[in-house]
Amino acid sequence: MIDRAGLAEFLRNRRESLQPEDVGMPRGQRRRTGGLRREEVAVLCHISTDYYARIERQRGPHPSEQMISSIAQGLHLTLDERDHLFRLAGHTPPPRGSTSEHISPGLLRVLDRLDDTPAEIVTELGDTLRQSRLGVALTGDATRHTGHARSRGYRWFTDPDERRLYVPEDRALLSRSYASGLRQVLGMRGPGSRAALLAGLLLERSEEFRALWAEHEIGVRPDDVKRFDHPDVGALELHCQRLHDHQQSHSLLVYTAVPGTESHDKLQMLAVLAPHVP
């Protein structure tokens, strides 16, 4: 059963404890609010201001699990805080671990400060959970995919458009690394996992994947330097650094260019072309 008073009080407390800079938002001038405004929280949670305000005022419909999940992520809640929020809303908290899509506040804080750098947070199966503004400009909005296509490895073997951004000379190694990575995750998660489901689907739908799967390769990794053929700025060589959250099996990927190189200049050009998103 929903605890409307407890839910409203908890949300108000968490909102007022956050500052705009804590969540990657500009502070602006003449700011009188002690914490975040309701409209700012609504933007972070991808919901209407009116809907969020009604929850804080103990009114409106019973929030769905999806809505509570969005609010928990928007407010940068820890896993314990997220679970508490679900219980206040009368829902069972989602499972933790490798299947969880709740990004840790620490990883989000790092991403929020990378507005001028291509970056993304991905799951162990290559689902993109969040991208920086320049990350979207580099690879497109990878969060738009649904179903099995959320996995970049799945798209790699089933959607030719997924390969066009990468130079042809690197595609064979990338194919091997995706197959190897999926086999490794399957080994960790077992035959009833989503990794097993994706492997079965790819064995049916991709001849290339079937041939690579038969090699039983483990530990194949792509080069740290990624070579892109971007439709707007052309050839790019970017170094990829990875920060891993072991508790959630999420990784923050950050792409940088060596200062003084042509790729560095092109990355700055791409930053100018990139759309500004909330």
Secondary structure, DSSP 4 states (H G I P E B T S, - for coil): ---HHHHHHHHHHHHHH--GGGGT----SS---SS--HHHHHHHHTS-HHHHHHHHTT-SSPPPHHHHHHHHHHTT--HHHHHHHHHHTT-PPPP-STT--PPPHHHHHHHHT-TTS-EEEEETT-BEEEE-HHHHHHH--GGG--GGGGBHHHHHHH-GGGGTTB-HHHHHHHHHHHHHHHHHHHHHH-TTSHHHHHHHHHHHH-HHHHHHHTTT--S----SEEEEEETTTEEEEEEEEEEEETTTTEEEEEEE--TTSHHHHHHHHHHHHSPP--
